[in-house]
Amino acid sequence: MWLFSSESSPIYQFTLYNPDIGNAITLLNMPAILLGFLVSGNVHAPSPVATALGVLAQWFVIGCLASWAWFKLRRGNPNREVSDA
């Protein structure tokens, strides 16, 4: 999140004038933010620890699924015949 929201980020000025990027990041992380609200019990301030753990778990699952799909695409059909050419 530092890359998109910190003033010391190299793309801070770009994201400052393009709010669609920040809105997309917020929507992508909405399940983790909702988890933070549920854990804290306060609809005005989500639990930062629960939100961070939710983001970590969410992106871990997304990364695992993406790497699994990439591996399946790169590996191809394991039942095909291998030619000597």
N, CA, C and O atoms as a MOPAC input file, in Angstrom:
PM7 MOZYME 1SCF
protein

 N      0.81500 1    -1.18200 1     0.00000 1
 C      0.00000 1     0.00000 1     0.00000 1
 C      0.86800 1     1.25900 1     0.00000 1
 O      0.40400 1     2.33400 1    -0.38100 1
 N      2.13700 1     1.12600 1     0.43000 1
 C      3.03500 1     2.27600 1     0.44100 1
 C      3.15700 1     2.87500 1    -0.95300 1
 O      3.20400 1     4.09600 1    -1.10600 1
 N      3.20900 1     2.03000 1    -1.95400 1
 C      3.42300 1     2.49800 1    -3.31500 1
 C      2.31500 1     3.44200 1    -3.77400 1
 O      2.56600 1     4.34500 1    -4.57100 1
 N      1.10200 1     3.24400 1    -3.28400 1
 C     -0.02600 1     4.04000 1    -3.75400 1
 C     -0.39500 1     5.20200 1    -2.84200 1
 O     -1.02500 1     6.15500 1    -3.29800 1
 N     -0.01700 1     5.14800 1    -1.55800 1
 C     -0.53700 1     6.15100 1    -0.63300 1
 C      0.50500 1     7.00300 1     0.08200 1
 O      0.14300 1     8.02700 1     0.66100 1
 N      1.75000 1     6.63700 1     0.06700 1
 C      2.76500 1     7.37600 1     0.81200 1
 C      3.30800 1     8.54600 1     0.00000 1
 O      3.48700 1     8.43800 1    -1.21300 1
 N      3.56700 1     9.66000 1     0.67300 1
 C      4.11800 1    10.82700 1    -0.01000 1
 C      5.53100 1    10.58400 1    -0.52400 1
 O      5.98100 1    11.27600 1    -1.43700 1
 N      6.23600 1     9.61600 1     0.04500 1
 C      7.59400 1     9.31500 1    -0.41700 1
 C      7.61300 1     8.31300 1    -1.57400 1
 O      8.68100 1     7.95400 1    -2.06900 1
 N      6.43700 1     7.86600 1    -2.00000 1
 C      6.34500 1     6.91600 1    -3.10300 1
 C      6.68600 1     7.60000 1    -4.42900 1
 O      6.35100 1     8.76900 1    -4.62100 1
 N      7.34500 1     6.89100 1    -5.34100 1
 C      7.67400 1     7.49900 1    -6.63300 1
 C      6.45000 1     7.77700 1    -7.51100 1
 O      6.53600 1     8.59100 1    -8.43000 1
 N      5.33100 1     7.13200 1    -7.25600 1
 C      4.14100 1     7.38100 1    -8.07800 1
 C      3.05100 1     8.12300 1    -7.30300 1
 O      1.89100 1     8.12700 1    -7.71500 1
 N      3.41700 1     8.74700 1    -6.18600 1
 C      2.43200 1     9.44800 1    -5.36100 1
 C      1.73400 1    10.55000 1    -6.14400 1
 O      0.50800 1    10.65200 1    -6.09700 1
 N      2.48600 1    11.37600 1    -6.86200 1
 C      1.88300 1    12.47000 1    -7.61800 1
 C      0.91900 1    11.94400 1    -8.68200 1
 O     -0.12300 1    12.54900 1    -8.93300 1
 N      1.26900 1    10.82500 1    -9.30000 1
 C      0.39500 1    10.23800 1   -10.31900 1
 C     -0.91400 1     9.77100 1    -9.70000 1
 O     -1.99000 1    10.04200 1   -10.23400 1
 N     -0.82200 1     9.06400 1    -8.56700 1
 C     -2.04400 1     8.55500 1    -7.93600 1
 C     -2.84700 1     9.67300 1    -7.29100 1
 O     -4.05800 1     9.53900 1    -7.11500 1
 N     -2.19300 1    10.77400 1    -6.93600 1
 C     -2.89800 1    11.90700 1    -6.34600 1
 C     -3.88700 1    12.50400 1    -7.34100 1
 O     -4.98500 1    12.91300 1    -6.96300 1
 N     -3.49400 1    12.55300 1    -8.61000 1
 C     -4.34100 1    13.14800 1    -9.63900 1
 C     -5.12400 1    12.11400 1   -10.44800 1
 O     -5.82100 1    12.47800 1   -11.39500 1
 N     -5.02300 1    10.85400 1   -10.09800 1
 C     -5.78700 1     9.78100 1   -10.73600 1
 C     -6.45800 1     8.94300 1    -9.65000 1
 O     -5.96600 1     7.86600 1    -9.31300 1
 N     -7.56700 1     9.41900 1    -9.10100 1
 C     -8.19300 1     8.72600 1    -7.96500 1
 C     -8.76700 1     7.35700 1    -8.31600 1
 O     -9.06800 1     6.57200 1    -7.41600 1
 N     -8.92400 1     7.05600 1    -9.59300 1
 C     -9.46100 1     5.74700 1    -9.96900 1
 C     -8.55700 1     4.61400 1    -9.49800 1
 O     -9.04300 1     3.53000 1    -9.17700 1
 N     -7.25300 1     4.85200 1    -9.45500 1
 C     -6.32000 1     3.82000 1    -8.98900 1
 C     -6.55600 1     3.52500 1    -7.51400 1
 O     -6.63600 1     2.36400 1    -7.11500 1
 N     -6.66600 1     4.56900 1    -6.71100 1
 C     -6.93900 1     4.38600 1    -5.28400 1
 C     -8.28000 1     3.72400 1    -5.03900 1
 O     -8.41200 1     2.88300 1    -4.15000 1
 N     -9.27600 1     4.10100 1    -5.82600 1
 C    -10.59200 1     3.47800 1    -5.68700 1
 C    -10.54600 1     1.99700 1    -6.04800 1
 O    -11.20300 1     1.18300 1    -5.40000 1
 N     -9.78000 1     1.64300 1    -7.07000 1
 C     -9.65500 1     0.23300 1    -7.46300 1
 C     -8.95300 1    -0.57500 1    -6.37500 1
 O     -9.35500 1    -1.70100 1    -6.08400 1
 N     -7.90700 1    -0.00700 1    -5.77300 1
 C     -7.20400 1    -0.69500 1    -4.68600 1
 C     -8.14400 1    -0.90600 1    -3.50500 1
 O     -8.14100 1    -1.97000 1    -2.88500 1
 N     -8.94700 1     0.11000 1    -3.19300 1
 C     -9.90500 1    -0.01100 1    -2.09000 1
 C    -10.92200 1    -1.10700 1    -2.37400 1
 O    -11.23700 1    -1.90100 1    -1.48800 1
 N    -11.43700 1    -1.16000 1    -3.59400 1
 C    -12.41200 1    -2.19800 1    -3.93000 1
 C    -11.79600 1    -3.59100 1    -3.88100 1
 O    -12.44000 1    -4.54200 1    -3.43800 1
 N    -10.55200 1    -3.71500 1    -4.33400 1
 C     -9.89100 1    -5.01700 1    -4.29500 1
 C     -9.67000 1    -5.49800 1    -2.86400 1
 O     -9.71200 1    -6.69800 1    -2.59400 1
 N     -9.43700 1    -4.56200 1    -1.95500 1
 C     -9.17500 1    -4.92300 1    -0.56300 1
 C    -10.41800 1    -4.84300 1     0.32100 1
 O    -10.30900 1    -4.96000 1     1.54200 1
 N    -11.59200 1    -4.64600 1    -0.27000 1
 C    -12.81400 1    -4.49200 1     0.51600 1
 C    -13.11300 1    -5.68900 1     1.42200 1
 O    -13.53600 1    -5.47000 1     2.55700 1
 N    -12.92100 1    -6.94100 1     0.99300 1
 C    -13.17300 1    -8.04800 1     1.93000 1
 C    -12.31100 1    -7.96000 1     3.18900 1
 O    -12.78800 1    -8.26100 1     4.28300 1
 N    -11.06900 1    -7.55800 1     3.05100 1
 C    -10.18900 1    -7.42800 1     4.21700 1
 C    -10.63000 1    -6.26400 1     5.10300 1
 O    -10.56400 1    -6.35800 1     6.32900 1
 N    -11.07500 1    -5.18100 1     4.49700 1
 C    -11.55200 1    -4.03600 1     5.27500 1
 C    -12.81500 1    -4.41400 1     6.04100 1
 O    -12.96900 1    -4.04700 1     7.20600 1
 N    -13.71500 1    -5.14400 1     5.39600 1
 C    -14.92700 1    -5.59800 1     6.08800 1
 C    -14.58900 1    -6.53300 1     7.24100 1
 O    -15.23500 1    -6.48500 1     8.28800 1
 N    -13.58400 1    -7.38100 1     7.06100 1
 C    -13.12400 1    -8.23100 1     8.15500 1
 C    -12.63400 1    -7.37600 1     9.32000 1
 O    -12.91000 1    -7.68900 1    10.47800 1
 N    -11.91900 1    -6.31500 1     9.02500 1
 C    -11.45200 1    -5.39800 1    10.06500 1
 C    -12.59700 1    -4.75500 1    10.81600 1
 O    -12.52300 1    -4.59000 1    12.03400 1
 N    -13.66600 1    -4.38500 1    10.10400 1
 C    -14.84600 1    -3.82700 1    10.76500 1
 C    -15.51400 1    -4.85900 1    11.66500 1
 O    -15.92100 1    -4.54300 1    12.78300 1
 N    -15.62500 1    -6.08800 1    11.17800 1
 C    -16.26700 1    -7.13600 1    11.97900 1
 C    -15.48800 1    -7.44100 1    13.24800 1
 O    -16.08200 1    -7.62300 1    14.31100 1
 N    -14.17800 1    -7.49700 1    13.15000 1
 C    -13.35600 1    -7.82000 1    14.31700 1
 C    -13.38100 1    -6.68500 1    15.33600 1
 O    -13.43700 1    -6.93800 1    16.53900 1
 N    -13.34100 1    -5.43300 1    14.86600 1
 C    -13.29400 1    -4.30300 1    15.79600 1
 C    -14.64500 1    -4.04700 1    16.45400 1
 O    -14.70300 1    -3.55900 1    17.58300 1
 N    -15.72700 1    -4.37200 1    15.75800 1
 C    -17.05700 1    -4.08900 1    16.29200 1
 C    -17.44200 1    -2.62600 1    16.16500 1
 O    -18.49400 1    -2.22300 1    16.66000 1
 N    -16.62000 1    -1.83200 1    15.51700 1
 C    -16.86900 1    -0.40800 1    15.34800 1
 C    -16.91300 1    -0.11600 1    13.85600 1
 O    -15.93500 1    -0.34500 1    13.14500 1
 N    -18.04400 1     0.38700 1    13.38300 1
 C    -18.18400 1     0.63200 1    11.94300 1
 C    -17.41700 1     1.86200 1    11.47900 1
 O    -17.34100 1     2.12500 1    10.27900 1
 N    -16.84800 1     2.61700 1    12.41200 1
 C    -16.10800 1     3.82200 1    12.04700 1
 C    -14.60000 1     3.61500 1    12.00600 1
 O    -13.87500 1     4.43800 1    11.44700 1
 N    -14.12100 1     2.51900 1    12.59500 1
 C    -12.67400 1     2.28500 1    12.63800 1
 C    -12.39500 1     0.79000 1    12.61600 1
 O    -12.56700 1     0.11200 1    13.62900 1
 N    -11.96100 1     0.26500 1    11.45900 1
 C    -11.64100 1    -1.16600 1    11.41100 1
 C    -10.37700 1    -1.47300 1    12.20700 1
 O     -9.52400 1    -0.60500 1    12.39200 1
 N    -10.26800 1    -2.68500 1    12.66500 1
 C     -9.07100 1    -3.12200 1    13.37200 1
 C     -7.91000 1    -3.18200 1    12.38500 1
 O     -7.98900 1    -3.90600 1    11.39200 1
 N     -6.82700 1    -2.43100 1    12.63700 1
 C     -5.71100 1    -2.44400 1    11.68300 1
 C     -5.03800 1    -3.80700 1    11.57600 1
 O     -4.59200 1    -4.19600 1    10.49600 1
 N     -4.96200 1    -4.52900 1    12.68500 1
 C     -4.31700 1    -5.84600 1    12.65700 1
 C     -5.16200 1    -6.82400 1    11.84300 1
 O     -4.63100 1    -7.55100 1    11.00300 1
 N     -6.46800 1    -6.84500 1    12.08400 1
 C     -7.34900 1    -7.75200 1    11.34600 1
 C     -7.38100 1    -7.39400 1     9.86300 1
 O     -7.40900 1    -8.27900 1     9.00700 1
 N     -7.37600 1    -6.10200 1     9.56100 1
 C     -7.36900 1    -5.67900 1     8.16300 1
 C     -6.07700 1    -6.10400 1     7.47600 1
 O     -6.10600 1    -6.59900 1     6.34900 1
 N     -4.94600 1    -5.91400 1     8.14600 1
 C     -3.65900 1    -6.31100 1     7.56000 1
 C     -3.59200 1    -7.82000 1     7.35900 1
 O     -3.11000 1    -8.28900 1     6.32800 1
 N     -4.07100 1    -8.58200 1     8.33900 1
 C     -4.08800 1   -10.04200 1     8.18800 1
 C     -5.04300 1   -10.46700 1     7.07700 1
 O     -4.76700 1   -11.41700 1     6.34500 1
 N     -6.16700 1    -9.76300 1     6.95600 1
 C     -7.10700 1   -10.05100 1     5.87900 1
 C     -6.51300 1    -9.77600 1     4.51000 1
 O     -6.70100 1   -10.55900 1     3.57900 1
 N     -5.79100 1    -8.65900 1     4.38400 1
 C     -5.12300 1    -8.33300 1     3.11600 1
 C     -4.07400 1    -9.38900 1     2.79400 1
 O     -3.97200 1    -9.84900 1     1.65700 1
 N     -3.30000 1    -9.76800 1     3.79800 1
 C     -2.27100 1   -10.78900 1     3.60000 1
 C     -2.88800 1   -12.11000 1     3.14200 1
 O     -2.41900 1   -12.71700 1     2.17900 1
 N     -3.93100 1   -12.55000 1     3.82900 1
 C     -4.57600 1   -13.81900 1     3.47200 1
 C     -5.22200 1   -13.74600 1     2.09200 1
 O     -5.11700 1   -14.68100 1     1.29800 1
 N     -5.88900 1   -12.63000 1     1.81500 1
 C     -6.56900 1   -12.47400 1     0.53100 1
 C     -5.57700 1   -12.52500 1    -0.62400 1
 O     -5.81000 1   -13.23900 1    -1.59900 1
 N     -4.48200 1   -11.78800 1    -0.53700 1
 C     -3.51900 1   -11.75600 1    -1.63100 1
 C     -2.69300 1   -13.02300 1    -1.69900 1
 O     -2.19100 1   -13.37200 1    -2.76700 1
 N     -2.54100 1   -13.72400 1    -0.57800 1
 C     -1.88600 1   -15.02600 1    -0.60400 1
 C     -2.71600 1   -16.00500 1    -1.43100 1
 O     -2.17900 1   -16.73000 1    -2.26800 1
 N     -4.02200 1   -16.02300 1    -1.19300 1
 C     -4.90700 1   -16.92000 1    -1.94400 1
 C     -4.92200 1   -16.53100 1    -3.42200 1
 O     -4.84300 1   -17.39900 1    -4.29100 1
 N     -5.02200 1   -15.24300 1    -3.70900 1
 C     -5.02300 1   -14.79100 1    -5.10300 1
 C     -3.71200 1   -15.16600 1    -5.78900 1
 O     -3.72000 1   -15.61800 1    -6.93400 1
 N     -2.59100 1   -14.98200 1    -5.10100 1
 C     -1.28900 1   -15.34100 1    -5.66200 1
 C     -1.15600 1   -16.82900 1    -5.90900 1
 O     -0.62100 1   -17.24700 1    -6.93500 1
 N     -1.64800 1   -17.64000 1    -4.96200 1
 C     -1.58500 1   -19.09800 1    -5.14400 1
 C     -2.42700 1   -19.54100 1    -6.33200 1
 O     -1.99300 1   -20.37300 1    -7.12700 1
 N     -3.63100 1   -18.98700 1    -6.45500 1
 C     -4.48900 1   -19.34900 1    -7.58300 1
 C     -3.88900 1   -18.89300 1    -8.91200 1
 O     -3.94500 1   -19.62200 1    -9.90200 1
 N     -3.31900 1   -17.69800 1    -8.93500 1
 C     -2.70400 1   -17.20200 1   -10.17000 1
 C     -1.48100 1   -18.03600 1   -10.54700 1
 O     -1.28000 1   -18.34200 1   -11.72200 1
 N     -0.66700 1   -18.40400 1    -9.56100 1
 C      0.51600 1   -19.21200 1    -9.88100 1
 C      0.12200 1   -20.62000 1   -10.30700 1
 O      0.77000 1   -21.21000 1   -11.17200 1
 N     -0.93100 1   -21.16000 1    -9.70900 1
 C     -1.41800 1   -22.48200 1   -10.11500 1
 C     -1.90700 1   -22.43600 1   -11.56500 1
 O     -1.59700 1   -23.32400 1   -12.35900 1
 N     -2.68200 1   -21.38200 1   -11.90700 1
 C     -3.17500 1   -21.25300 1   -13.28000 1
 C     -2.01500 1   -21.05700 1   -14.25500 1
 O     -2.01500 1   -21.63600 1   -15.34100 1
 N     -1.03600 1   -20.25200 1   -13.87800 1
 C      0.13000 1   -20.02700 1   -14.73700 1
 C      0.90500 1   -21.32000 1   -14.95100 1
 O      1.33900 1   -21.61300 1   -16.06500 1
 N      1.07900 1   -22.09200 1   -13.88100 1
 C      1.78100 1   -23.36500 1   -13.98100 1
 C      1.03900 1   -24.31600 1   -14.91400 1
 O      1.66000 1   -24.98300 1   -15.74200 1
 N     -0.28300 1   -24.38200 1   -14.78600 1
 C     -1.07400 1   -25.26200 1   -15.65000 1
 C     -0.97900 1   -24.82400 1   -17.10900 1
 O     -0.88600 1   -25.66900 1   -17.99900 1
 N     -1.00000 1   -23.52300 1   -17.36300 1
 C     -0.89300 1   -23.03700 1   -18.74200 1
 C      0.48800 1   -23.31200 1   -19.33000 1
 O      0.59900 1   -23.69800 1   -20.49300 1
 N      1.52600 1   -23.11800 1   -18.54800 1
 C      2.89000 1   -23.32500 1   -19.03700 1
 C      3.21600 1   -24.79900 1   -19.21400 1
 O      3.96200 1   -25.17300 1   -20.11900 1
 N      2.66000 1   -25.62300 1   -18.35800 1
 C      2.96200 1   -27.05300 1   -18.42000 1
 C      2.23900 1   -27.71200 1   -19.58000 1
 O      2.76300 1   -28.64400 1   -20.18900 1
 N      1.06200 1   -27.24700 1   -19.88500 1
 C      0.30400 1   -27.81600 1   -20.99000 1
 C     -0.34800 1   -29.13200 1   -20.62300 1
 O     -0.62600 1   -29.39500 1   -19.45300 1
 N     -0.58900 1   -29.94400 1   -21.61500 1
 C     -1.25300 1   -31.23000 1   -21.43400 1
 C     -0.21000 1   -32.29400 1   -21.09700 1
 O      0.65500 1   -32.57500 1   -21.92700 1
 N     -0.26300 1   -32.89200 1   -19.91300 1
 C      0.74800 1   -33.89600 1   -19.55100 1
 C      0.59000 1   -35.21000 1   -20.31700 1
 O      1.50500 1   -36.03400 1   -20.30100 1
 N     -0.53300 1   -35.42500 1   -20.98200 1
 C     -0.77700 1   -36.67300 1   -21.70500 1
 C     -0.33800 1   -36.61400 1   -23.16700 1
 O     -0.49400 1   -37.59700 1   -23.89200 1
 N      0.19800 1   -35.50200 1   -23.60600 1
 C      0.60700 1   -35.38800 1   -25.00900 1
 C      1.90400 1   -36.15900 1   -25.24600 1
 O      2.68100 1   -36.40500 1   -24.32400 1
 N      2.11300 1   -36.53000 1   -26.49400 1
 C      3.33800 1   -37.24100 1   -26.85700 1
 C      4.45900 1   -36.23700 1   -27.06800 1
 O      4.25100 1   -35.17700 1   -27.66100 1
 N      5.62200 1   -36.56600 1   -26.59200 1
 C      6.78300 1   -35.69500 1   -26.74400 1
 C      7.54100 1   -36.13500 1   -27.98600 1
 O      7.90200 1   -37.30400 1   -28.12100 1
 N      7.78100 1   -35.19300 1   -28.89200 1
 C      8.52100 1   -35.53000 1   -30.11400 1
 C     10.01300 1   -35.32700 1   -29.87600 1
 O     10.41800 1   -34.55200 1   -29.00900 1
 N     10.81800 1   -36.03000 1   -30.65400 1
 C     12.26700 1   -35.93100 1   -30.52900 1
 C     12.84000 1   -34.80400 1   -31.38200 1
 O     14.06000 1   -34.64700 1   -31.44800 1
 N     11.99600 1   -34.02600 1   -32.02800 1
 C     12.48700 1   -32.99600 1   -32.94600 1
 C     13.04400 1   -31.81300 1   -32.25900 1
 O     13.49100 1   -30.87200 1   -32.91400 1

